Amino acid sequence: MRKKQTRRMLINAFRTAGADKIISGYLLWFFIAALPIWIWEPYINSYGDSLWF
């Protein structure tokens, strides 16, 4: 029960500060930006490698 309360409190703090939009925007950009790297870079063979690159 304690973990749920801590998680809920952390999520509420992120929402109050507006950090949830920043974090979700960054993650969206991170995953979208890996796509062209995977497509155009000849030595990257998988999407996971492009995320790491």
Secondary structure, 3 states (H helix, E strand, C coil): CHHHHHHHHHHHHHHHHCHHHHHHHHHHHHHHHHHHHHHHCCCCCCHHHHHHC
